[in-house]
Amino acid sequence: MREQAIADQRAARLHTIGGHLLLATTAVLWGSSYIGTRAIVGDVPPLLLGFLRALSATVVLGVLAKLAGESLRARSSAWIPLAGLGVLGVAYFYIGLNLALQWTTATAASFLNLPYPALTAVGGWLFLRERLGTRQIAGIGLAALGATWLTVASAQDNVGGAWIGNLLALSITVAWTAYTLLGRRLLLNWTPLTATFHMMAAGTLVLALAAGLEYFGGGRPRWTAESTLITLYLGVVCTGLGYAFWNAGLRRVRAATASVYLYLQPVTVVVLGIALLGEQPSLVTLVAGALVIAGTALTAGGERAR
């Protein structure tokens, strides 16, 4: 009996460790997506890139759902709310991110995409009558200070239009906040994999329309071996497998603990941005980014403490 108990404990420990590895891998993959997008957004028009990324991810998620034995059927009345979330969390996310990375650095965009927990806390207070604790208020203020400093400082950047890119990156965070608040109730009756598939499919349809308009407006891709491989990597690995890894990790690790791994994302972007893109983030960017990370962590910590 004791040997069996020890074996069960070891298996449970390995199960949890596997969850942590999945979450850490996902955070690194999502961080690398900023680098990949920044690298090819000059060769592949931003809206087309978003469409191809979402389309690849939809195929991967559909295959994974079938392998898991999940039914992908949905009544139209139930699918419409998911489609709305897909417009916010998929279509606008890729449109805003890809356009932003035409003007700003991957490092700045990753920092400005991070503080959605702080905005979600504000949204919950405004619209859902959720109370804010002292730590959350302090975290919101700190994250807002860092994001504002980063955006204002970029107005004097030597990269033309960097402030436009930073504002677009911030707008993605606002859209993701709305997605999070609405999804709290709309996603209760769906499994994560099935819900993600339908939201990704809806976002893909919107992005197809946007990419078509972009094409007729003169946007043409320059396909090379590099741009083709990176596009596939963004869709299949970063998005399709990334969401699957994250959902699998959440089944093994508590959500509150899992959220900590999101802070690996901007670290990954900074390291890879310097190594692969030659980005040289200024001291102001790093300090303002640190304020965003600290404020986000404080806000999330205050939520867990309630």
C-alpha positions in Angstrom: 0.0 0.0 0.0 2.8 2.4 0.9 4.6 1.7 -2.3 1.4 2.4 -4.2 0.9 5.6 -2.4 4.5 6.7 -3.2 4.0 5.8 -6.8 0.7 7.8 -7.0 2.4 10.8 -5.4 5.3 10.6 -7.9 2.8 10.3 -10.8 0.9 13.3 -9.5 4.1 15.3 -9.2 5.2 14.5 -12.7 1.7 15.4 -13.9 2.0 18.8 -12.3 5.5 19.3 -13.6 4.3 18.5 -17.1 1.7 21.2 -16.7 4.3 23.8 -15.7 6.4 22.8 -18.7 3.5 23.1 -21.1 2.6 26.6 -19.7 6.2 27.8 -19.9 6.5 26.5 -23.4 3.4 28.3 -24.4 4.6 31.6 -23.0 7.8 31.3 -24.9 5.9 30.4 -28.1 3.6 33.4 -27.8 6.6 35.7 -27.1 8.4 34.4 -30.2 5.3 35.2 -32.3 6.0 38.9 -31.9 9.5 38.3 -33.3 8.2 36.2 -36.2 5.5 38.8 -37.1 8.0 41.7 -36.9 10.4 39.8 -39.1 8.1 39.3 -42.0 5.4 41.9 -41.7 7.3 43.9 -44.4 7.0 40.9 -46.8 3.6 39.6 -46.0 0.8 42.2 -45.8 -0.4 42.4 -42.1 -4.1 41.5 -42.8 -3.1 38.6 -45.0 -0.7 37.4 -42.4 -3.4 37.5 -39.7 -5.8 35.6 -41.9 -3.2 32.8 -42.7 -2.2 32.6 -39.1 -5.9 32.2 -37.9 -6.7 29.8 -40.7 -3.8 27.5 -39.9 -4.7 27.6 -36.2 -8.3 26.8 -37.0 -7.3 23.6 -38.9 -5.0 22.5 -36.1 -7.6 23.1 -33.4 -10.2 21.3 -35.4 -8.0 18.2 -35.8 -7.1 18.3 -32.1 -10.8 18.6 -31.1 -11.7 15.6 -33.3 -8.8 13.5 -31.8 -10.1 14.4 -28.4 -13.6 13.2 -29.3 -15.2 16.6 -29.0 -18.2 17.5 -31.1 -17.7 20.8 -33.0 -21.4 21.2 -33.8 -23.0 24.4 -32.5 -26.5 25.8 -33.0 -26.5 29.3 -34.6 -28.0 30.9 -31.5 -25.1 29.5 -29.5 -22.5 30.2 -32.1 -23.2 33.9 -32.6 -21.9 34.9 -29.1 -18.8 32.9 -29.8 -18.4 34.6 -33.1 -18.5 38.0 -31.4 -15.7 36.9 -29.1 -13.8 35.7 -32.1 -14.0 39.2 -33.7 -12.6 40.7 -30.5 -10.1 38.1 -29.4 -8.9 36.8 -32.8 -9.7 39.1 -35.7 -9.0 42.5 -34.1 -6.1 41.0 -32.1 -4.2 40.0 -35.3 -5.2 43.1 -37.2 -4.1 45.4 -34.4 -0.9 43.5 -33.6 0.3 43.1 -37.2 -0.4 46.8 -38.0 1.3 47.8 -34.7 4.5 45.9 -35.5 4.8 47.9 -38.7 5.6 50.9 -36.6 6.8 49.9 -33.2 9.2 47.3 -31.8 8.3 43.8 -30.7 9.6 44.7 -27.3 7.3 47.7 -26.8 4.3 45.9 -28.2 4.7 42.9 -25.9 4.9 45.2 -22.8 1.8 47.1 -23.9 -0.1 43.9 -24.5 0.6 42.6 -21.0 -1.6 44.7 -18.6 -4.9 43.3 -19.6 -5.5 41.9 -16.0 -5.3 45.5 -14.8 -7.8 46.6 -17.4 -10.0 43.6 -16.7 -10.1 44.6 -13.0 -11.2 48.1 -14.0 -13.8 46.7 -16.4 -15.1 44.4 -13.7 -15.4 47.3 -11.3 -17.2 49.5 -13.9 -19.6 47.0 -15.5 -19.8 44.0 -13.2 -19.7 45.8 -9.8 -16.7 43.8 -8.7 -14.8 45.3 -5.8 -11.2 46.5 -6.1 -8.7 45.8 -3.3 -5.9 48.2 -2.4 -3.3 46.0 -4.1 -5.3 46.0 -7.3 -5.8 49.7 -7.3 -2.0 50.2 -6.8 -1.2 47.7 -9.5 -3.6 49.4 -12.0 -2.0 52.7 -11.3 1.5 51.3 -11.7 0.7 49.5 -15.0 -1.1 52.6 -16.3 2.0 54.7 -15.4 4.3 52.3 -17.2 2.1 52.1 -20.3 1.6 55.8 -20.6 5.3 56.5 -20.1 6.2 53.9 -22.8 3.7 55.4 -25.3 4.6 59.1 -24.7 8.3 58.3 -24.8 7.9 56.7 -28.2 6.5 59.9 -29.6 10.1 61.2 -29.5 11.5 57.9 -30.8 13.6 57.9 -33.9 11.3 55.3 -35.5 8.6 57.2 -37.4 5.1 56.5 -36.2 6.2 54.4 -33.2 3.6 56.1 -31.1 0.9 54.9 -33.5 2.1 51.4 -33.2 2.1 51.6 -29.4 -1.5 53.0 -29.4 -2.5 50.1 -31.6 -0.9 47.7 -29.2 -2.8 49.3 -26.3 -6.0 49.0 -28.3 -5.5 45.3 -28.6 -5.3 45.1 -24.8 -8.6 47.0 -24.5 -10.2 44.5 -27.0 -8.8 41.5 -25.1 -10.2 43.0 -21.9 -13.7 43.2 -23.4 -13.2 39.6 -24.6 -12.3 38.5 -21.1 -15.2 40.2 -19.4 -17.8 38.9 -21.9 -16.2 35.4 -22.0 -16.6 34.9 -18.3 -20.3 34.1 -18.9 -20.5 33.2 -22.5 -17.9 30.4 -22.3 -19.3 28.6 -19.3 -21.1 25.9 -21.3 -18.2 25.2 -23.7 -15.0 23.1 -23.4 -11.9 25.3 -23.9 -10.8 23.5 -27.1 -14.2 23.6 -28.8 -14.8 27.3 -27.8 -11.4 28.2 -29.1 -12.0 26.5 -32.4 -15.3 28.3 -33.0 -13.8 31.7 -32.0 -10.8 31.1 -34.2 -13.1 30.1 -37.1 -15.2 33.3 -36.7 -12.1 35.4 -36.5 -10.8 33.7 -39.7 -13.9 34.7 -41.6 -13.5 38.4 -40.6 -9.8 38.3 -41.4 -10.5 36.8 -44.8 -12.7 39.8 -45.7 -10.1 42.2 -44.4 -7.3 40.4 -46.3 -9.4 40.6 -49.5 -9.9 44.3 -49.2 -6.2 44.6 -48.5 -5.4 42.7 -51.6 -7.6 44.8 -53.9 -6.0 47.8 -52.3 -2.6 46.8 -53.6 -1.2 44.6 -50.7 0.8 41.9 -52.3 3.0 39.3 -50.5 6.6 38.6 -51.3 6.9 34.9 -50.6 10.3 33.6 -49.7 11.3 30.4 -47.9 11.7 32.5 -44.7 8.4 34.2 -44.9 6.6 30.9 -45.7 8.1 29.0 -42.9 7.5 31.8 -40.4 3.9 32.1 -41.4 3.4 28.4 -40.9 5.2 28.6 -37.6 3.0 31.5 -36.4 -0.3 29.7 -37.3 0.5 26.0 -36.6 2.9 26.2 -33.7 2.4 29.6 -31.9 -1.4 29.7 -32.2 -2.8 26.2 -32.9 -0.4 24.2 -30.7 0.1 27.2 -28.3 -3.6 27.3 -27.4 -3.7 23.5 -27.1 -0.6 23.5 -24.8 -2.1 26.3 -22.7 -5.4 24.5 -22.2 -3.6 21.2 -21.4 -1.5 23.0 -18.8 -4.5 24.6 -17.2 -5.9 21.1 -16.6 -2.8 20.3 -14.5 -2.0 23.7 -12.8 -4.3 26.2 -11.1 -5.3 29.1 -13.3 -4.0 31.6 -10.7 -0.6 29.9 -10.8 -0.7 29.6 -14.6 -1.1 33.3 -15.0 2.4 33.9 -13.7 3.9 32.3 -16.8 2.5 35.1 -19.0 5.3 37.2 -17.6 7.8 35.0 -19.5 6.3 36.5 -22.7 7.9 40.0 -22.7 11.1 38.5 -21.4 11.2 36.2 -24.4 10.5 39.1 -26.7 13.3 41.2 -25.3 15.9 38.4 -25.5 14.9 37.2 -29.0 14.4 40.8 -30.2 18.0 41.7 -29.4 19.4 38.4 -30.7 17.3 38.0 -33.9 16.1 41.4 -34.9 18.9 43.6 -33.5 16.5 45.6 -31.4 18.2 47.8 -28.8 15.5 48.7 -26.2 16.3 51.9 -24.5 16.6 52.3 -20.7 13.2 54.1 -20.7 11.6 51.2 -22.6 12.9 48.7 -20.1 12.0 50.7 -17.0 8.5 51.5 -18.3 8.1 47.8 -19.2 9.2 46.8 -15.8 6.5 49.1 -14.3 3.9 47.4 -16.5 5.0 43.9 -15.4 5.1 44.9 -11.8 1.7 46.6 -11.9 0.1 43.6 -13.8 1.6 41.2 -11.2 0.3 43.3 -8.3 -3.1 43.5 -9.8 -3.3 39.7 -10.5 -1.9 39.0 -7.0 -4.6 41.2 -5.5 -7.3 39.3 -7.4 -5.9 35.9 -6.1 -5.8 37.3 -2.5 -9.5 38.2 -2.5 
